[in-house]
Amino acid sequence: MSDTLTDVEIKGLSAPASLADGHAYQDLGPFFAPIVSDLPDIWAEAQLSSIPDMEARYKYSLSTLVGSAGLESLDNFVICPTASNSIDIVGALLATRRMRVALVEPTFDNLALLLKRRGVDVVPLNETLLHTAAEAGCLDELLKVMRFDALFLVKPNNPTGRVIGKSAFKEIISFCVENAIVLVIDNSFRLHCREPYDDYADLLHSGVSFIAFEDTGKVFPTLDMKASLLAYSADNKQIIETIYRELFLCVSNFSLAVLTKFIDVTQKVGISETIWRIVDQHRDILRRALANSLLRIPSESLRSTLSVEWIDCSGLGRCDRDVCKMLEAKGLVILPGRMFFWHSARLKENQHNVRVSLMRPHQTFLSGVRVLQDIATRSYADERVVALG
């Protein structure tokens, strides 16, 4: 089997059906289709706009869509081509300052891989324990026994879909302020959160040292044309902008112009109609297909609104990799769950989940669900008995 989640995703690019990567490949839909027809005009607009003006317009549209006056007011930002570029810059900053970082687990493994590639010392932070402590207001008991300089959160978290609520987020900010911890936030799936709040306003008001990045690639069907806004507090400005300029001059004005159109249409029509409707429809189809089967949704993900689904496959009597092999033999690629446990993948209790993407063209998604349903049905009960010996 492949060594990283991205390796599996790459394999899925050439598979008959893939529900592996979490990128937004859903059908364009009637609201976004006119943007494609207007591409020549958008090109001309991008050509005539200065790069700083286009960046400011993009940030204004994004902050309006997410309802963040804090982000709108923030002057300290750069825009990267992808969220992975933003993570790499964070890793370079942490390495330069010789900071040890606590990273939530489970989460997508490339966060840990990119940080470690930069030479950062990364320690795991259990997602459930973090949520429980933050909600109960007792973070000191959980975190002070750990030794770290930066706290890296993913909200909502991929793959579980768990969301850090506003009050819990303020508890985390307070802990970081009191203990001089740099707070790093991956907001890549932000637009799938159904109970948003202005986290940037909370960050700025608190005075905490922070770095946060956004991503359009998990939301808009732009054939992987995307941008990642990287925002930060004033104390991180010089080093981030120095690293950024070593890597990039800027992001394509054309890309930003196209993405701004997608954001503006979403703001005008409503994210519920343009994005959430597809996520909800596909989640409902998937869950109905798996109802009363050997696959189930774990309790922590029952309320997930993420554009991916976290599934417990232990009922099949097989580990995640075996399930993925069974599916791959039938032409379907999904992600094994163990690699989301980037620190503890070898533990058997972390080898009984798989992750399925919901953002696919409708017919492709239905084909994948049929394959998944086939191996999940009771007709495999006898095979399960054999597997268990």
QUIHU-V855916 format. One record per pair of residues at least 4 apart in sequence whose ideal C-beta (glycine too) atoms are under 7 Angstrom apart, sorted by the first residue. I is the first residue (numbers start at 0). J is the second residue. Records with the same first field share a line. If there is no record, write none. Layout:
I = J, J
//
This chain:
0 = 320
1 = 6, 7, 10
2 = 6
3 = 108, 112, 338
4 = 8, 107, 108, 109, 334, 338
5 = 9, 109
6 = 10
7 = 11, 19, 332, 334, 335
8 = 19, 20
10 = 14, 332
11 = 17, 19, 20, 332
12 = 17
14 = 330, 332
15 = 330
16 = 330, 331, 363, 366, 367, 370
17 = 332
18 = 331, 333, 355, 356, 359, 367
19 = 332, 333, 334, 356
20 = 356
21 = 157, 217, 306, 307, 356
22 = 216, 217, 223
23 = 216, 217, 218, 219, 220, 358
24 = 220, 358, 359, 360
25 = 220, 277, 358, 359, 360
26 = 220, 360, 361
27 = 31, 32, 35, 220
28 = 32, 273
30 = 264, 268, 273
31 = 220, 261, 264
33 = 37
34 = 257, 260, 261, 264
37 = 41
38 = 42
39 = 43
40 = 44
41 = 45, 256, 257, 260
42 = 46, 253
43 = 47
44 = 48, 256
45 = 53, 252, 253, 256
48 = 52, 53, 252
49 = 53
50 = 54, 249, 252
51 = 55
52 = 56
53 = 57, 252, 255, 256
54 = 58, 78, 255
55 = 59
56 = 60, 259
57 = 61, 78, 226, 255, 258, 259
58 = 62, 76, 228
59 = 63, 71
60 = 64, 259, 262, 263
61 = 65, 213, 228, 262
62 = 67, 70, 71
63 = 266
64 = 262, 265, 266
65 = 70, 189, 190, 195
66 = 195, 197
67 = 71, 197, 199, 200
68 = 72, 197, 200
69 = 73, 197, 199, 200, 202, 203
70 = 199, 230
73 = 199, 203, 230
75 = 230, 231, 232, 233, 236
76 = 228, 229, 230
77 = 229, 239, 240, 243
78 = 226, 227, 228, 250
79 = 84, 85, 227, 229, 247, 250
80 = 84, 226, 250
81 = 216, 225, 227
82 = 86, 187, 212, 214, 216, 227
83 = 87, 109, 113
84 = 88, 227
85 = 89, 212, 227, 229
86 = 90, 110, 113
87 = 91, 113
88 = 92, 229, 239, 242, 243
89 = 93, 183, 210
90 = 94, 113, 114, 116, 117, 119
91 = 95, 117, 242
92 = 96, 235, 238, 239, 242
93 = 98, 100, 114, 119, 149
94 = 117, 118, 119
95 = 238
98 = 148, 149, 181
99 = 120, 122, 146, 147, 148
100 = 114, 119, 121, 147, 149, 151
101 = 122, 124, 145, 147, 150, 151
102 = 110, 111, 121, 123, 124, 151
103 = 124, 126, 129, 151, 152, 153, 156
104 = 123, 124, 125, 126, 340, 341, 342, 343
105 = 126, 158, 159, 339, 340
106 = 110, 153, 156, 157, 339
107 = 157, 339
108 = 112, 338, 339, 341
109 = 113
110 = 114, 151, 185
111 = 115, 121, 341
112 = 116
113 = 117
114 = 119, 121
115 = 119, 121
122 = 145, 147
123 = 342, 343
124 = 129
125 = 129
126 = 130, 156, 159, 161
127 = 131, 299
128 = 132, 141
129 = 133, 141
130 = 134, 161, 163, 167
131 = 135
132 = 137, 138, 140, 141
133 = 138, 163, 167, 170, 171
134 = 167
136 = 170
137 = 141
138 = 142, 170, 171, 174
139 = 143
142 = 174
148 = 180, 181
149 = 180, 181, 183
150 = 175, 180, 182, 183
151 = 183
152 = 163, 184, 185
153 = 157, 185
154 = 162, 163, 184, 186
155 = 160, 161, 162, 188, 191, 192, 305
156 = 160, 161
157 = 188, 305, 307
158 = 307, 309, 339, 354
159 = 299, 300, 303, 309
160 = 300, 303, 304, 305, 309
161 = 299
162 = 192, 194
163 = 167, 168
164 = 168
165 = 169, 196
166 = 170
167 = 171
168 = 172, 198, 201
169 = 173, 201
170 = 174
171 = 175
172 = 176, 182, 201, 202, 205, 207
173 = 177
174 = 178, 180
175 = 180, 182, 207
176 = 205, 206, 207
181 = 208, 209
182 = 207, 208, 209
183 = 210
184 = 209, 211
185 = 212
186 = 211, 212, 213
187 = 214, 217
188 = 217, 305
189 = 213
190 = 218, 270, 274
191 = 278, 304, 305, 306
192 = 304
193 = 304
197 = 201
198 = 202
199 = 203
200 = 204
201 = 205
202 = 207, 209
207 = 232
208 = 232, 234, 235
209 = 231, 232
210 = 231, 235
211 = 230
212 = 227, 228, 229
213 = 227, 228
214 = 225, 227
215 = 219, 225, 226, 258
216 = 223, 225
217 = 306
218 = 274
219 = 258, 261
221 = 225, 257, 258, 261
224 = 254, 257, 258
226 = 250, 254, 255, 258
231 = 235, 236, 239
235 = 239
236 = 240
237 = 241
238 = 242
239 = 243
240 = 244
241 = 245
242 = 246
243 = 247
250 = 254, 255
251 = 255
252 = 256
253 = 257
254 = 258
255 = 259
256 = 260
257 = 261
258 = 262
259 = 263
260 = 264
261 = 265
262 = 266
263 = 267
264 = 268, 273
265 = 270, 273, 274
268 = 272, 273
269 = 273
270 = 274, 275
271 = 275, 276
272 = 276
274 = 278
275 = 279
276 = 280
277 = 281
278 = 282, 304, 306, 357
279 = 283
280 = 284
281 = 285, 357, 364
282 = 286, 308, 357
283 = 287
284 = 288, 368
285 = 289, 308, 355, 368
286 = 290, 296
288 = 368, 372
289 = 294, 372, 375
292 = 372, 375, 376
293 = 314, 315, 375, 379, 383
294 = 310, 311, 312, 314, 375
295 = 311, 314
296 = 300, 301, 310
297 = 309, 311
300 = 309
303 = 309
306 = 356, 357, 358
307 = 354, 355, 356, 357
308 = 354, 355, 357
309 = 352, 354
310 = 352, 353, 355
311 = 351, 352
312 = 317, 319, 322, 351, 352, 353
313 = 351
315 = 322, 379, 383
316 = 383, 386, 387
317 = 321, 322, 386
318 = 350, 351
319 = 323, 335, 336, 337, 350, 351, 352, 353
320 = 324, 335
321 = 325
322 = 326, 353
323 = 327, 333, 335, 353
324 = 328
325 = 374
326 = 331, 333, 370, 371, 374
327 = 331, 332
329 = 370
330 = 370
331 = 367, 370, 371
333 = 353, 354, 355
334 = 353, 354
335 = 353
336 = 352, 353, 354
337 = 344, 349, 350
338 = 344
340 = 344, 349
343 = 349
344 = 349
355 = 371
359 = 363, 364
360 = 364
361 = 365
362 = 366
363 = 367
364 = 368
365 = 369
366 = 370
367 = 371
368 = 372
369 = 373
371 = 375
372 = 376
374 = 379
379 = 383
380 = 384
381 = 385
382 = 386
383 = 387
//
